[in-house]
Amino acid sequence: MKLRPLTGAITALVTPFKDQLVADDDLKKLVEYQIKGGINGLVPVGTTGESPTLDHEEHLDVIRKVIAFARGRVPVIAGTGSNSTREAVELTKLSHDAGADAMLVVAPYYNKPSQEGLFRHFCAIADATDRPIILYSIPGRCGIEIGVPVVERLAKKYRHVRWIKEAGGSVERVDLLKQALGKDLTVLSGDDSLTVPFMSVGAEGVISVASNLLPKEVVQLTQSALANDFARAGKLHRKLFPTFKALFLEPNPVPVKVALARAGVISSPEVRAPLSEITPGNEKALIEALKAIGK
């Protein structure tokens, strides 16, 4: 499989539900909406895709369907992380066999392994595929950070572990990663509101929640930053910033599903428990933010 760049604007896809079942028609419509918007890649069944609430069969079915719907037009990066190394390895192998272009693998959550345990966890996954693995460091959800030395060790050992989705909220951390590995590591922002700050110190794109609704706008933002036009990127950032914040008034992906349903991209804003529907006050604030950018 020919490697395509995993940079720019990549969407962390929501998983549409209807009557609490995965809505295949809506998923296909969402994929088409993304590709027509010029998106650079798709991530099915990450956290935004409510992966913790999908059973094993559903998880793999969504990955296979997104691959089928995308028809090779953009890279599909399967979410294959787990706090069980054995399960993450299995999901990675099955996603590889299904034709995924790459894997997004979150740090093991809740277990809080040592940094050596983290290294061994990712080694086991890397041994299961030769396709790119995007490490995913999000200490706010996982309770641990993938340390820079671990990233260095993995990049040195594996040519296909040279990407990281960074969602720790620190520009300094991005700078440290780039100083340690330079062009040998591609850093992708894990927060829409930090895309431009991260790209100013060397990140090369974003795995975005907002691009579910705003693929064209997030593509424009990342293209401007990649072209080193930070004046334009900053202007777009300031325009979109209130919407970026409004999309996180409640736990992700509750607000973005409301926005997508309101825009007619999906038919229902349903989420699965333990998530719940948006509160009236937050829905009003979200709609006001969307109206301000013409959505």
Sequence and secondary structure as in RCSB ss.txt:
>XXXX:A:sequence
MKLRPLTGAITALVTPFKDQLVADDDLKKLVEYQIKGGINGLVPVGTTGESPTLDHEEHLDVIRKVIAFARGRVP
VIAGTGSNSTREAVELTKLSHDAGADAMLVVAPYYNKPSQEGLFRHFCAIADATDRPIILYSIPGRCGIEIGVPV
VERLAKKYRHVRWIKEAGGSVERVDLLKQALGKDLTVLSGDDSLTVPFMSVGAEGVISVASNLLPKEVVQLTQSA
LANDFARAGKLHRKLFPTFKALFLEPNPVPVKVALARAGVISSPEVRAPLSEITPGNEKALIEALKAIGK
>XXXX:A:secstr
       EEEEE    EETTEE HHHHHHHHHHHHHTT SEEETTSGGGTGGGS HHHHHHHHHHHHHHHTTSS 
BEEE   SSHHHHHHHHHHHHHHT SEEEEE  TTT   HHHHHHHHHHHHTT SS EEEEE HHHHS    HHH
HHHHHHH TT  EEEE S  HHHHHHHHHHHGGG EEEES GGGHHHHHHTT  EEEESGGGT HHHHHHHHHHH
HTT HHHHHHHHHHHHHHHHHTTSSSTTHHHHHHHHHTTSSS     TTS    HHHHHHHHHHHHHTT 
